[in-house]
Structures are given as structure tokens and as C-alpha cells.
Amino acid sequence: MPVGQLVWMSFGDVRLVAGDFQWRPVGFENFIRMFGDETFAISLRNSSVFIFWTVALTMVLGTVLALATDRLVRSQQTVQNVLIWPAIVAPVVVSVVWLLILSPQIGLLNRILITFGIEPQAWLGESFGAMASIIVLDVWHWTPIVFLFVYTAVRGLDQSVLEAARVDGATYLRQVRDIILPLIAPALVGAAAIRLIMGVKAFDEMYLLTFGGPGTATTVITIYLRAVFFDSFDYGYGSALSVTVVLLVAFVLVLALVYRSVRRRFSND
Amino acid sequence: MTIVVPLLWMVLIAFQQPRAIIAPGWRFEFSLHNFAEVFNPNTVFGSQVLNSLIIVVAATGLTLVIATFASYSLSQLQWSRRVVLGVLSGAALLQVIPPMTLVPGLYATLTNIGLVNTLGGLILVNTVFNLPFALIMTKFSFDALPVELKESASVDGTSEFGVFRRIMLPLAMPGISAVGIFTAIQVWNEFLFGLVFTSGGRTAPITVGIAALIQPQEIRFGGMAAIGVVTAIPIIILAIAANRQIVSGLVGGAVKG
């Protein structure tokens, strides 16, 4: 039902008048306006950069951690337990944690720099630093999800196959590359898809840490949407942007599915 | 290391004397000042923690009750395949939509029924957003039970509801409690809805309270860290105590994202 309402609102000029929504039809005006909207373009680009790096880094780190934990002889359970902590702590708290680390005045990072005689930095105060910071934060926050996915998949592998490879004298790296990774490919694809969706949804951390700034350096899609809805109260236009974002996500997912089925058909032939 | 150090730093700051927080260097002076400052009767944070607790209990309870009945029905009561698949794929699809895009529509709906800025509104929205995932997961739990169980109970003359309550529900309980724990964590951590559907203050959940401390002009680091600790500790204790349920929740939470 909210979805229907969203689509309906996107074709109108919607204003809140004395606590009541008033809807005036404007056809495709909202959608046309989007193409001239520079901030929307910037937010799309920022989201793409953010999503690309966070998905790539969490995938690599999560997989490496999962394989390493699987190789541990002792205390696997404990390591696994601690490794999921960042993922279950509230995003708001994660923001607090990183604010305390990145803050120019009191932050842990600058304290360490000063101790080693290096010039302290204004991490969140500059465009590159701010984007890098929220990427690092997101990677810290969500690598555990990838870790759990891969770890569960690796634990579920048929040990006899790996045993056979070991007997044949395959090195561990070769086992990983030729056996483990292909076998857990479905889990990897699943994890990547989830991380992609999470990247689109990401909001809390940017809202609290940088508020989309400095300037528009970390204004991702969700941050921009909030501003359109709750600072400009432009519900019609905001809805049109929302519809577009949902369609874009759906499009990417469908594209991925089509690509997969096409590739599967070719590899079967 | 990389996981524990940032968290420990927050704990340290929380127990640090406010003057020492701002001072350069590594001196540490233990003090409960930050906690006392944040959780005194004159601030809203106490009632916000209470709000969060109420929302968690109510939303998780509602989610579980609705999800259990619905998924039992889907799993055991011979709906046509098309209905079952339709509901499931609909539920999965909802997970893909960023909640932010639905905010204006929900805001309009909540305004119309007078639930903006109320606990009831937040309970409702949290339930709606956690329901699809809970439904999918509890259905898996019921699917895993052997059909013979139900058949033999029916032969004994037990009513459909009796079968559900006395036989199937207890057997599916481990799965359902995993879903419950996971849902509770999600609701406890929720920030966006609390932010946009309340006007802050005494009606907001604690996550919004923390955010209120992060003002660009003057960040209150000590208080922020103290509330952060209070918000994070229950979850981490839960993680240690109910690790298995949480892991299965997170992994199953695939669709949830």
C-alpha cells in the first residue's frame, strides 16, 4: 500500500497544508525535473562510489576472515562470536564509535598520529577524507555479514573433496582458488547482492557522521531523499525520486539475474 | 583487534572524566560523571530507553504472532502453490526497497490515522517492516517439520488449532525464537523511522536520542559515549548468550539485507 501511495504521489504536486495532504496532478513534471537536478546526479554518483568500494572491500575481507577462521585450530567459536559484534550493534552506535575515533580534537586516530609526531588530520572535514571515512566505517560495520555467509558455506563443504585435493599435493592457495571458491560461489553471489542492497539503503552513518557533507561530498541517495522530503517538504518530487531509485535497484538486480541465466546457458552447452 | 579496539575506545571515553576527554595525550581518569549527566531525571534519555524497550517488546511480539500464524497457514494448510509463491516473493521483494523511499507514503498514512509522534506508530511501522522476513523464516521452520506428525494428531481427533498450539508450535520454537531475537535486535537498532516519525524528545527511541547529542556546534562526546555503551551492551551480551540463534538469524537474514 505505501508503494501505491508513493507512485500516486510521484505524479503530483503534494503539499502538507494544515496537517492535510493536498495533491494536484502534474503528470510527468516531477520526473522531467529530475534530469536537470544536479544534486540528484551527484547523489547517484556518490552512492555508486560508496557501493562499489564497500561491496568490494567487505567481500574480500569477509572471505579472507572466513577462510582464516575456518583454518583456526582453537577457539573458532569465540572468534566467530566476536567477529559478528559490529553487525549487531546499532548503526547509530557505530557512528558514535567512529566519531570518537575520527574527531579532530579528541579522536583516537589523531592522538595516535600526534604520538608519532605526525600532523593531525581533519578526517571528516574534507571531501576525500569524509567519503573514505564512511567507507571504512561501513566496511567495519558490515564485513561480519559477508564473513558469516562465507564461513557458513565453508563449514558446510564436503571435506572429502578437500581431503582428496590435499592428498594430490595441492597447496592451500590452489585448494582455495580451484575448489573452495567455485564451490561457495552461490554464497558469494548472495552476499554480494545483499551488500549491494544494503549500500543503497545506507543512511544512518552518513546522516550522523557527515550529514552528507562537507558540501555534497557524501550526499548519497538516501540523504538527498531525506532533504527533499523533510527540508523542502517537496513530497511529490521526492516520491518521483524514490520511484526512480527503486526502479534502478530493480533494474540492476534483474540485469544480474539475466546475466547469470545467460551465462549458465552458455556454460551448459 | 580491529573489531574490539574501536568499541573499547568508546567504553573508555564513556568512563573518562570530561576534562580529560578534551585534554591531549593518554591520561585516563575513571569517572561515572558522563552516565550521571546523561541519565538524570531532567533529561529525556531515560524515557527514551524505556520507549525503545516498549517498541522492541511490542513490535517483536506482534511480528512473531502474525508471522507464526501466517506462515503456519502457508506451510501446513494446503494453499495452492501460486498463492504461497506469490506471498513469499512479495515478501522477498519488499526487502529490496530502501525504507527511505517509502517514508513519505508512510508519513501520510500515519498522519491520516493520527499515529505520527506516538509509540503506537513506531510499533506499527517496525512490525510492518520486520514482518516479511519473519514470515519467510518461520515458514522454513514449519516446513522442516514432518507431515506425519500433523496427520497422526488429526486422526486422534485434535482440532486444527490444537495441532498448531500443542504440537507444531513447540516443535518450531527454536526457529521462531531465532527470528524473535533477530527482530528484537533490528527494532532496538532502528533509527530512520524514529527520526522521521517522531519530533524527538520524550516520544523518540534511544537511537534518536544519541543522534540529538551529535550537534555540529558542540558535540558532547562523554554523554554520547555513555549512551552508546548503554545501547550496545545489551546487544553484545545477547550475542554472547544467544550466538547460535543470532547467527542463523543473520545468515537467514539474507533476504533482509
Contacts between the chains, C-beta under 8 A, distances in Angstrom:
chain1	res1	chain2	res2	distance
A	1	B	105	7.9
A	1	B	109	7.5
A	2	B	102	4.6
A	2	B	105	3.9
A	2	B	106	5.3
A	2	B	109	6.7
A	3	B	97	7.4
A	3	B	102	7.1
A	3	B	105	7.4
A	5	B	105	3.8
A	5	B	108	6.3
A	5	B	109	7.0
A	6	B	101	6.7
A	6	B	102	6.4
A	6	B	104	6.9
A	6	B	105	4.6
A	9	B	104	6.3
A	9	B	105	6.7
A	9	B	108	7.6
A	14	B	104	7.8
A	19	B	111	6.7
A	21	B	108	5.3
A	21	B	111	7.4
A	77	B	243	7.8
A	80	B	243	7.7
A	80	B	247	7.6
A	81	B	239	6.6
A	81	B	240	6.3
A	81	B	243	5.2
A	82	B	3	6.1
A	82	B	4	6.8
A	83	B	3	6.6
A	84	B	239	6.4
A	84	B	243	7.9
A	84	B	246	6.9
A	84	B	247	6.9
A	84	B	250	6.8
A	85	B	3	6.0
A	85	B	4	8.0
A	85	B	7	6.9
A	85	B	236	5.9
A	85	B	239	6.3
A	86	B	3	6.0
A	87	B	250	6.6
A	88	B	185	5.5
A	88	B	189	7.8
A	88	B	235	5.3
A	88	B	236	7.5
A	88	B	238	7.8
A	88	B	239	5.5
A	88	B	246	6.5
A	88	B	250	7.7
A	89	B	7	7.7
A	89	B	189	7.5
A	89	B	232	4.8
A	89	B	235	5.8
A	89	B	236	7.1
A	90	B	188	6.8
A	90	B	189	3.7
A	90	B	191	7.1
A	90	B	207	5.7
A	90	B	231	5.7
A	90	B	232	7.0
A	90	B	235	7.3
A	91	B	189	6.4
A	91	B	191	6.2
A	92	B	189	7.3
A	92	B	191	5.0
A	92	B	207	4.3
A	92	B	210	5.0
A	92	B	211	6.1
A	92	B	231	7.3
A	93	B	10	7.8
A	93	B	189	8.0
A	93	B	210	7.0
A	93	B	228	4.7
A	93	B	231	5.2
A	93	B	232	4.8
A	95	B	214	7.5
A	96	B	10	6.4
A	96	B	210	6.2
A	96	B	214	7.6
A	96	B	224	5.3
A	96	B	225	6.6
A	96	B	227	7.8
A	96	B	228	4.1
A	97	B	6	4.9
A	97	B	7	6.3
A	97	B	9	7.3
A	97	B	10	4.9
A	97	B	228	6.8
A	98	B	6	6.9
A	99	B	214	6.8
A	99	B	219	7.2
A	99	B	221	7.9
A	99	B	224	7.4
A	100	B	6	8.0
A	100	B	9	5.9
A	100	B	10	5.6
A	100	B	13	5.4
A	100	B	221	6.5
A	100	B	224	7.7
A	100	B	225	6.2
A	101	B	6	5.8
A	101	B	9	6.3
A	103	B	219	7.3
A	103	B	221	7.1
A	105	B	22	6.7
A	106	B	13	7.7
A	106	B	21	5.6
A	106	B	22	6.2
A	106	B	221	5.7
A	108	B	5	8.0
A	108	B	6	7.8
A	108	B	9	5.1
A	111	B	24	7.3
A	111	B	25	7.7
A	111	B	26	7.1
A	114	B	24	6.9
A	115	B	26	7.7
A	140	B	2	7.2
A	140	B	3	7.6
A	140	B	6	7.1
A	144	B	250	7.9
A	145	B	250	6.5
A	148	B	247	6.2
A	148	B	250	5.4
A	148	B	251	5.5
A	149	B	251	6.4
A	149	B	254	7.6
A	152	B	247	7.7
A	152	B	251	5.3
A	190	B	254	5.9
A	194	B	254	5.9
A	194	B	257	4.6
A	197	B	95	7.3
A	197	B	96	5.7
A	197	B	257	4.3
A	198	B	257	5.1
A	200	B	98	5.4
A	201	B	98	4.4
A	201	B	99	6.8
A	201	B	100	7.3
A	201	B	257	7.0
A	203	B	100	5.9
A	203	B	191	7.9
A	203	B	192	5.9
A	204	B	191	4.7
A	204	B	192	6.9
A	207	B	195	7.8
A	207	B	211	7.6
A	208	B	211	5.7
A	208	B	214	5.5
A	211	B	216	7.4
A	221	B	98	7.7
A	221	B	100	8.0
A	222	B	98	6.2
A	222	B	100	4.4
A	225	B	100	5.1
A	225	B	101	6.7
A	225	B	103	7.7
A	226	B	100	6.6
A	226	B	103	7.8
A	226	B	196	7.5
A	229	B	103	6.2
A	229	B	104	5.4
A	229	B	107	7.8
A	229	B	196	7.8
A	230	B	196	6.4
A	235	B	104	4.9
A	235	B	108	7.8
A	238	B	104	5.7
A	239	B	104	5.7
A	239	B	105	7.4
A	242	B	100	7.5
A	242	B	101	3.4
A	242	B	102	7.5
A	242	B	104	7.4
A	243	B	101	7.6
A	245	B	98	6.6
A	245	B	101	5.8
A	246	B	97	5.5
A	246	B	98	7.4
A	246	B	101	5.6
A	249	B	96	6.1
A	249	B	97	7.7
A	249	B	98	7.5
A	250	B	96	7.0
A	253	B	96	6.7
